[in-house]
Amino acid sequence: MHTSFLSHANARYLKVALVLVGLSIAAYWSQSRHVVPNGGTWLGYTLGTIGALLILWLIYLGRRKRNFTAGWGTVRGWVSAHVYLGTALLVVATLHTGFQFGMNVHTLAYALMCVVIFSGLFGVWAYRTYPEARNSLKRSQTLDDIFLQLEDIDTQLKRDVSTMASDIRSVITSAIDRTEIGGGIYAQIAGRDNSKVVIAGEVHRNAGQLNVVAWLVQRLTTAEGEESKKLAALVRDYGARQQLLQVIRTDIRFQGIQDVWLYVHIPLSIGLLAALLTHVVSVFIYW
């Protein structure tokens, strides 16, 4: 039976996180009755040490994951630890600060930690959601397979319109030649479609191939006889092309989001390590 990472090993890391959070809150409440909690008290140092160790361990697990070869069970444990202990770290580190923030390296380290944690949670969600969604979208085919199908349809469409009216041939040929896929990273993750088409001598936007489909449907209403049959088949085949393009763009978008997450999360984690080291060193020097 499949076990979710949320309940991995009988929710081991959830239990650890709950105990850690519970003890931290209890200790903080107990101290707050006597002194104003802050990072310079014995509790502040204790929670700060626990938080720093958690940060180092979670970052280590992120690096370790890339070397795992034991299968999904091991990765499931990694994900479970990241989700629960990363969430617990938010509570521990916040209590460590005593809710005292300012324009200094200490608050910077805390802010970077929050960004890294939330970024990590998004990454967990993305890497659990997008691969399955992409596989379902492509029906277990590779992106190369989809591109080959698109190439075959384009070749067939050009062959079909070669014997049709010049206006039909011109629109379909220009739409195929001016179809744009991918682009810069922003265009990829935004799913932007900058495709164009020439209709009646004028260049029009053709995002989602909607202009061409609309034009073909309109042209079909005035067609008669054999041309009407050919146009009906052309509309059907072009609709298949439209769907393939949507699959390709969606797949590229999902992959782009995962890539961007890595480009953001890893540098942020390195920045957090640097800020944490600066925070610790400055505490021992000036406190």
N, C-alpha and C positions, 0 to 999 in steps of 0.2 A: 504494500500500500504506500502511495506517495505521501511523504511528510513535508509540510511546508517549513521553510527556514524559521518561521515564527514559532514553531513548536519543536524545533530541533532538540534532540536529546532531552525530551520531556521539559522543554522550555528552560533549559539550564541557564542560559544567559539572561533570560527574563528574570529568573529568581535572583541571580547574582546582582543584576541591576536594581531590582526592587529593594534588596537588603542594603545595598550601598546607598541608594537614595534615602531610604528610611533612616538609616543611621546618621547620615549627613544632616538631614532635616532635624532630627532629634537633638543632635549635638549643637546645631546652630541655635535652635530654640532655647536650649538650656543655657548657652553662653549669653544669649541676648538678654536674659533676665538680669545679668550682672554688669556686662560691659557692652559697648557698641561693637558689634562684630566687624572685623576688617581683615585684610590679608596679613596684617602684622601680629595677630594674636596666635596663640598656640594652635587654635582650631584653624585659623587662616593658613598657617604653615602646613598643617596636616592635610587639609583639603587641597591646598596647592600642590603638595607633593603627590597626592593620589591623582589629581588631575593631570599633572605633567607626565606621570607614569602611564596613565591611560592614553594620553596623546601619542606618546612614543610607541606604545604597544599597538594601537590601532593603525598607525602609519606603517609599522612593521608588518602587520597582517595584510595591509594593502600591497606591499611589495612581495610578501610571501605568497600571496594568491597567484601571482604570475608563474610560480614554480610548482604549483600543486599538480600532481599527476595521479592522485588517488581517486579521482572521479568526483561526481556531484556531491557525495556525502560530505567530503572535506570542504568544498566550496560552500555548501549549505551552512556548515558550522561557522565559516568565516563571515558569511552574510549575517547570520544570527548574532554573532558577537558584535559586528559593526553597528547593527541597528539598535540593539538594546544597550550596549555599553556606551556607544556614541551618544545616545539620548540621555543616559545617566550622567555622562560627562557634562552636559549642559547644566544640569542641576548642581553638580559638585563644583564646577568652576564658578557658577553664579554665586553660590554661597561663599566660596573662597573670597570673592571680591567684597563681600559685605554690602553689595549694591552701591559701592562707591566707584564712580567712573569719572574720567576727566580726559583732557587732551594730553595723553602721555603714552609711553610704550606699553604700559600695563593694560590699558584699555584697548590699545591696538591689538595686543596678543589675544585678548578676550574676543574682540570683534572678528579677527581672522579665524579663531577657533569656531565661532558660531557659523560663519560663512562656509568653512570647510565641512562642518557637520551636516548642515542642510544641503550642501552640494553633494556630500557623500550619500545622503538619504535619497536624493534625486537620482544619483548614479545607480544605486541599488534598484530603485524602481525601473529605471530605463533599461538596465541590463537584464531585468527579469521580464519586462514587458515587450520591448521592441524586437528581440530575436524571434520570439514566438509569433508576434504580429507580422513580421516580415516573411516568415516561413509560410504563414497562412495566406498572406497576400499573394505570394508568388506560387502558391500551391506546390511547395517543395521543389520548385525549379530554382536554378541559379539566375542571377541577373544577366549573365551572358546568354542564357537560354532565351530570356525575354527579349533581349536586343536582337537575337537572331530571328525571332518571330516577327519583330517589328520590321527588320530588313526585308524579310520575305513578303510581308504585307505591302510595304512600300513598292517593291518591285512589281508585285501583282497589280497594284492600283495604277501605276504608270503604264503598265501593259494594257490594262482595261480601258483607260481613257485615251489611249493612242488612236482609237477608232471612233471616238465620240466627238461631239461638237467642240469647237475651238475654245469657247468660253469655259466649258467644263474642264477640258484638258489644261488650260492655263491656270485655273484656280487650284486644282488638285496638285499640279506639279509645283506651283509656287508654295503651297502649304507644306508639302513634303520637304522641299529644299530649304524653307525658312523655319523649320521646326528647331527649337533650341532646347537642349536637355542639360541639366546640371548648372554650370556657371560657377560664380564665386561661392564662398562658404555661406554668405548671407542668403544668396539666392537658393542654395540647396536646403538650408534649414527652414527657410520661409516657404519653400515650395513654389517660388516665383517662376512663372512661365512667360518668357519674353518672345514667344513664337509670333511670327507675322504671316500675312497672306496678302497677295495682290488680287484685288477684285475690281474689275472694270478699270484697270490701270492705276488704281489707288492702293497704297499700302495700308493695311488695317492690322490692329492687334488681333492675335488669334490664341489667347490664353485658353488652355483646355480644349483647343480646336473647336471652340463653340461657334465662331464666325463661319467656319467652313461647313460645319454640320447644318447650321441654320440656313446658309446659302443653298446647300444641296437640297434640303427639304423644300425650300421655296421654289427652287428650279424644278423639282419633281412635280409640283402642282401644275406646272404649265407644260410638262412633257406629255407626249402621246405615243401610242404604239410601242415599237421596239425600243425607242429611246427611254420610255417610261420604265420598261422592265430592266434595262441596263442601269438606269439611275437608281432604281430601288435596290438592286444588288450592290451598287456602289455605296449607297448610304449605309447598308448593312456592313460592308467590309470596312468602310471608314470608321464606323462606330467601334468595330473591333480594334482598329488602330488607336482610337481615342482612349479606349480602356487600357491598352498596353502602355501607352504613354503615362497614364495616371498611375499605374502600378510602378513603373520605373521611377517616376518622380517621388512617389510616396516612400519607396524603398530607399532612394538616395537621401531623402529628408531624414528618415529614421537613423540611417548610418551617419549622416552629418551631425545630428544631435549628439550621438554617442561619441563621435570624434571630438566635437567641441567641448564636451564635458571633460574628456581626458586632458585637453589642452588647458582647461581652466582649473580643474581640480588638483592636478599634480603641482603646478606652480604655486597655487594657493597653499598646498600642504607644505611645500618647501619654505614658503614665506612664513607660515605658522611656526615651523621649527626655528627659523631665525629669530622671530619675535619672541618666542618662548625662551630661547637661550638668552636673549638680551634682557628679558624680564627677570629671569632668575639671577643673572650676573649682577644686574643693577640692584636687586633686592639685597644681595649679600654685601655689596660694596657700600650702599648708602643706608641700609637699615641695620 
